[in-house]
Amino acid sequence: AVNQLARIHFIRAEYKNALKFLLEAVKLADQSGDFRRLAYLWGNLGRVYTFLGDFKKAAEYLQLNIGMSGELNDDKEKARALLSLGYVEMRTQQYEKAERAFDESYFLLVKERMARELIIYQTYLGELKYRCNDLAASRRLLNDAVEVARKLAPESSLLAAPLRHLAEL
């Protein structure tokens, strides 16, 4: 329930409130010994810290998520965390690390058939290629993301994000 309150604040872009509830949820999950939920919550903390601009804390929590998800054989959660970590590394201009995180996530995304997250992967990698001045690869990745997003979720941010990056390109 506390995590859901955090989710509501996250959706509303009230990240400090989301953080407050997530920290409470982490405390409860830790006390109950629910390691799967704890790993998930660490990922959520990493994403909130990303939106707050605290990339160091974001990376720390995402690394915790990746490690625990690996131990729990939760490839879906690990794939999401790797995507988020790659995004943080891209934002901090650690482009080689970002690409490694994206590459590692790709294998898991395909294995787990995570269609929405594959669009996010293409969008993030397209942005990375743009930042690295590989404009042809960026255009190809973003166009692919747009094509799949139009079919899967035409009224969503899954489509808006790659379109925005194409406009920048």
C-alpha positions in Angstrom: 0.0 0.0 0.0 2.8 2.4 0.8 4.5 1.6 -2.5 1.2 2.4 -4.3 1.1 5.8 -2.5 4.6 6.4 -3.8 3.4 5.4 -7.3 0.6 7.9 -7.2 3.1 10.7 -6.2 5.5 9.5 -8.9 2.8 9.7 -11.6 2.0 13.2 -10.5 5.7 14.1 -10.7 5.8 14.7 -6.9 9.1 13.0 -6.5 10.0 14.1 -3.0 6.7 12.7 -1.7 7.2 9.5 -3.7 10.6 9.2 -2.1 9.2 9.6 1.4 6.7 6.7 0.8 9.2 4.5 -0.9 11.7 4.8 2.0 8.9 3.7 4.3 8.1 0.8 2.0 11.7 -0.3 1.9 11.8 -0.2 5.7 8.7 -2.4 5.9 9.9 -4.9 3.2 13.3 -5.2 5.0 11.6 -5.9 8.3 9.4 -8.6 6.8 12.3 -10.2 5.0 10.6 -9.9 1.6 13.7 -9.7 -0.6 11.8 -9.8 -3.9 9.8 -6.7 -2.9 12.9 -5.1 -1.5 14.7 -5.5 -4.8 11.7 -4.0 -6.6 11.6 -1.1 -4.2 15.3 -0.4 -4.6 14.6 -0.1 -8.4 11.8 2.3 -7.7 14.1 4.3 -5.5 16.7 4.4 -8.2 14.1 5.8 -10.7 12.9 8.4 -8.2 16.4 9.5 -7.5 16.9 9.8 -11.3 14.0 12.2 -11.6 15.3 14.1 -8.6 18.7 14.5 -10.4 20.6 12.6 -7.8 22.3 10.2 -10.2 24.8 8.9 -7.7 22.1 7.6 -5.4 20.0 6.4 -8.4 22.9 4.3 -9.6 23.5 2.9 -6.1 19.9 1.7 -5.7 19.7 0.4 -9.2 22.9 -1.6 -8.6 21.3 -3.1 -5.5 18.3 -3.9 -7.5 20.3 -5.6 -10.3 22.3 -7.7 -7.7 19.3 -8.8 -5.7 17.2 -9.5 -8.9 20.1 -11.6 -10.2 20.2 -13.6 -7.0 16.4 -14.1 -7.1 16.6 -15.1 -10.8 14.1 -12.3 -11.6 15.2 -11.5 -15.1 12.3 -9.1 -15.7 13.1 -6.8 -12.8 16.9 -7.1 -13.6 16.2 -6.0 -17.2 14.2 -3.0 -16.1 16.9 -2.0 -13.6 19.6 -2.4 -16.3 17.6 -0.1 -18.6 17.3 2.5 -15.8 21.0 2.2 -14.9 22.0 2.7 -18.5 19.8 5.8 -18.6 21.5 7.2 -15.5 24.9 6.4 -17.0 23.9 8.1 -20.2 22.8 11.2 -18.3 26.1 11.3 -16.5 28.0 11.0 -19.9 29.4 7.6 -19.1 28.5 6.4 -22.6 30.4 3.1 -22.7 28.9 2.0 -19.3 25.5 3.0 -20.6 25.8 1.0 -23.7 27.0 -2.1 -21.7 23.9 -1.8 -19.4 21.6 -1.4 -22.4 23.2 -4.4 -24.2 22.9 -6.6 -21.0 19.3 -5.5 -20.7 18.5 -6.3 -24.3 19.3 -10.0 -23.9 16.9 -10.2 -20.9 14.2 -8.1 -22.6 14.1 -10.5 -25.6 14.3 -13.6 -23.5 11.4 -12.4 -21.3 9.4 -11.0 -24.3 9.1 -7.5 -22.7 7.6 -5.6 -25.6 7.1 -2.2 -23.9 10.6 -2.3 -22.4 12.1 -3.1 -25.8 10.6 0.1 -27.1 12.2 2.0 -24.1 15.5 0.2 -24.9 15.4 1.4 -28.5 14.5 4.9 -27.4 17.3 5.1 -24.9 19.8 3.5 -27.2 18.7 5.9 -30.0 19.3 8.8 -27.6 22.7 7.4 -26.7 23.7 7.1 -30.3 22.5 10.7 -30.9 24.7 11.9 -28.0 27.6 9.9 -29.4 27.0 11.5 -32.8 26.1 8.3 -34.5 23.1 9.9 -36.2 22.3 7.1 -38.7 22.0 4.5 -35.9 20.0 6.9 -33.8 17.5 7.5 -36.6 17.2 3.8 -37.3 16.6 2.9 -33.6 14.2 5.7 -33.0 12.2 5.0 -36.2 12.0 1.3 -35.1 10.7 2.4 -31.7 8.1 4.6 -33.3 6.9 1.9 -35.6 6.5 -0.7 -32.8 5.0 1.9 -30.3 2.4 2.9 -32.9 1.2 -0.7 -33.0 1.5 -1.5 -29.3 0.5 1.8 -27.5 -0.4 4.6 -30.0 -1.7 7.0 -27.3 1.1 6.6 -24.8 4.4 8.1 -23.8 6.0 5.0 -25.5 5.3 6.7 -28.8 5.9 10.3 -27.6 9.5 9.7 -26.4 11.0 8.4 -29.6 9.1 11.0 -31.6 10.6 13.7 -29.4 14.1 12.4 -29.9 13.5 12.1 -33.7 12.5 15.8 -33.7 15.7 16.7 -31.9 17.7 14.5 -34.4 
